């Protein structure tokens, strides 16, 4: 259940999709920015791990 919610949150196809709940534009933009920052963090973490293990 929780893993399904996390995977839905990380799905790039649902990045800027409107949610079924009524919410303002500010909250939608905040969720979009949070997803983008999470993606950037994961990409950076992968790059750091590749650099550490490639030595």
C-alpha positions in Angstrom: 0.0 0.0 0.0 2.7 2.5 1.0 5.0 1.3 -1.7 2.2 1.8 -4.3 1.7 5.4 -3.1 5.5 6.1 -3.3 5.7 4.7 -6.8 2.7 6.8 -7.9 4.3 9.9 -6.4 7.6 9.1 -8.2 5.9 8.3 -11.5 6.9 11.0 -14.1 3.6 10.6 -15.9 1.7 11.9 -12.9 4.2 14.7 -12.2 1.8 17.6 -13.1 -1.4 15.7 -13.4 -4.4 17.2 -11.6 -5.2 15.3 -8.5 -8.8 14.1 -7.8 -8.9 16.3 -4.6 -9.7 20.0 -5.0 -6.6 22.0 -4.3 -5.2 25.3 -5.2 -2.5 26.1 -7.7 0.0 26.8 -5.0 -0.3 23.4 -3.5 0.0 21.7 -6.9 3.1 23.7 -7.7 4.6 22.8 -4.3 4.0 19.1 -5.0 5.5 19.4 -8.4 8.6 21.1 -7.0 8.9 18.5 -4.3 8.8 15.7 -6.9 11.5 17.5 -9.1 13.8 17.9 -6.1 13.3 14.3 -5.1 14.2 13.2 -8.6 17.3 15.4 -8.6 18.4 14.0 -5.3 18.0 10.4 -6.5 19.9 11.1 -9.7 22.7 12.8 -7.6 22.8 9.9 -5.2 23.1 7.4 -8.1 25.9 9.5 -9.6 27.8 9.6 -6.3 27.4 5.9 -5.8 28.7 5.2 -9.4 31.7 7.4 -8.7 32.5 5.6 -5.4 32.2 2.1 -6.7 34.0 2.7 -10.0 37.3 3.4 -8.4 
